[in-house]
Amino acid sequence: MGLFYCFWMSDKPLVQQQLANELGSLQLLLQDDNVIPFVSMFWKIHCAEWYGLDRIRTDKYLLLFRRQIFYSFAWLATHQWDQEKIEAYTTCLLQGPLHPTDRSKPDGIKFHILDIYLDELNKVIEQQQEGMDDDDELAVPMGQLLRPIHVLCTDDVNKITRRRCKQIIKNYEQEMEQEDEEDEDEE
């Protein structure tokens, strides 16, 4: 709770941005066994406190959520996209803010995560690829990372969420087809 109110008290945009980065990156400093419980508690607290936020504070918390998602993917990347860690992380999301049937989880948080999920994942992948040779290929298990979106496509109690998830998957598949076509054209 202390971190929640620490962020609550940050008023200036530059301070908010810096603090969002610092709070999001905390998981990179934790021992591996503590990361998923930390992330789980982060989402539990923010889901519980969401309805108490006023309109002015909502935007800064959305920034914090973006940084949290980014650094979670960065943590997974530092572990070479370990399947067990991905499974634990996606399960944490599905039991937390992306829970498909728990109506107490705020739709605002769920929709924001859905809106930024692939953007933040792609940022981490691009950063990881920058340090690689052109011949090296990065093995990112996208199917496993997209599991929360696939689960919500079929299991979410909210029709709008299911529709949004289907659109995200469709857009992602179209982007992959375009990239494949561009790769074929280059060859």
HELIX and SHEET records of a PDB file:
HELIX    1   1 GLY A    2  TRP A    8  1                                   7    
HELIX    2   2 PRO A   13  LEU A   29  1                                  17    
HELIX    3   3 ASP A   32  GLU A   49  1                                  18    
HELIX    4   4 TRP A   50  GLY A   52  5                                   3    
HELIX    5   5 ARG A   55  THR A   78  1                                  24    
HELIX    6   6 GLN A   83  GLN A   95  1                                  13    
HELIX    7   7 ASP A  107  GLU A  130  1                                  24    
HELIX    8   8 MET A  142  LEU A  145  1                                   4    
HELIX    9   9 ARG A  147  ASP A  155  1                                   9    
HELIX   10  10 LYS A  159  GLU A  186  1                                  28    
END                                                                             
